[in-house]
Amino acid sequence: MKVEIRTLRNDEAILLKVFLFEAIFIPEGVTPPPKDIVEKPELRVYTDDFGTRRGDNCLVAVIDDQIVGAVWTRIMDDYGHVDDDTPSFAISLYNNYRGQGIGTRLMEEMLSLLKTQGFKKASLAVQKENYAVRMYEKVGFHVIDENDEEYIMVCEL
């Protein structure tokens, strides 16, 4: 299976809401929220006017001309916000493409891009139960803070 990693095109920006929904961690046995949850103000910060601000970057994973995953960054006041100079990460893959190294490739390529853009670090928030915590650690993130449910993680670039 050949995976191409490329920049999201402007005409594909609507997919950010699809992948934002896919990024919501749903623990075993919990009913998923409705798809329109991505319209809530605290989630719209990830997608509204994407591509218009410093730190707005998006890479997608493409298999057989189909986008199967996305990673994007933005300097925003989200769950993973650490300061106004640090882009926060969002990443998501369709379920049947998880666990195959695609997310790791997306993360590594985005970290490399942010470094070339001159950013000093990147951040994210992840629920403690989420298996992706291990992937984030593998690509260089470490926990700098936590609450009952989530870790706030940073990767020094």
N, C-alpha and C positions, 0 to 999 in steps of 0.2 A: 504494500500500500504506500503510494508516493504522496507525501504531504508537502504542499507548498505553503510557505509563510509569506504573506505580503501585506501591504498597507490597505486598510479599508478605503474603498472609493467613496466619494461624496454621495453617489446615488445608492449606496448600501447602508447609509447611516441609520435608517429605520431598523436595521437588524440589531442595533445596540439595545433596544427595548426587549427584543426577543431573548438576547443573551443575558440581559440583566435579570429577566425572570428565571432563566435557567441557572443563574448564579446563586439564587436563593437556596440556602442549605435547608433541606427538609429532613429532620431526623426520622428514623425508622418508625413507622406507625402513625406519623402525623399527617393530617390532611393538608395537601398543598393549598396555598392561598389562591384566590382568583387571579387570573392573568393581568387584570387591570390594577393590581397592586403597584405596578411600575409607574402609575400616574400619581402616586402619593408624593407630596413635595420632598420628603426626605430621600426618595429614590430618584426623583427627576433630576437631582443635582448631578447624577451620573450621565445623563443623556441630553438634557436641554442645551441647545445651541452648541452641540459638540463640534469641535474643530475650530472654534473661534478664539480660544484662549491658549496662552502659554501653558505647556504641559499636557495639552490635549493630543494624545497619540492613540492609534488603534492599529493592531496587527490582527490578521485573521489567518486561520488554518483552513486550507482548501484541499479537498480530496475529490477527484473526478468532477471538477468544476462546481462543487458544492461547498459552501462555507459551513464548516462543522464546529468551529470554535472561534473565540475572540478574546483578546486581552486588550484592555485600554486603561489609560492613565489620564488623570486630570487633577489639577490643584483645586481642591474643593473642600468644603467643610462637611466631610462625611464621617462615617464611623471610624475610619482609619486615619483621620487628619492628625498630623503632628505639628505642622507649621505651614506658613503661607509660601514657602519655597519648595515644598516636597510634594511631588505628585503621588496620589493614592492609586492603587491598583484595583481593577475589577477583572475577573477572568471567568470564563465559562466555556464548557464544551457540551455538545449534545451527549446525553447519557451513554449511548453505545460507542462513543469515541473516547471515553474516560479510561484511565489506567493503561494507556498505550504510549505514554511519553510525549504526547502532543502538547499537553499543558506545560510540561517542563520546557519544551522547545520554545513555546510562545513566551513564557516568562523570561528565559535566558535572552531571547532576541530583544524583548522590550527593555530589559535591564541594560543591555548593550546600547540600544538606541538612546535611552535616557542619559547614559554616561557620555555619549558623543554630543549630546545636547547641553552638557555642562551641569547637569543636576548632580548634587552631592549624595542624595539618598532618595529612597522611595519607601512608601508605607502601604500597609493594608490592615484590614480588620478581618478576623476569621473566627467563626464559632469554634470553641474548644473541641467539640465532638467531630468536627469536619476532618475527614481523612486527608484533605489537601494541606493541612498543617505540615505534614512530613515533606511534601513537595516544596513548600515555601522555605522550609529550613534547608533542604537540599540545594536550592538555588541561591542561598545566602541570607535569607531573612532570619532575624532573631527577635524574640519577644522583648518588648520594652515596657509594656504595661498590660494589665488585664483587669477584667471585671468578672462577675459571676459566670457569664456566658462566653465572652470573647477574649481573644488575644489581640493586642495591637502589636504589629510586627514591623520592623524596619530593616532595609537592606542598604548598607553603606556602599556607595558606588565608587 
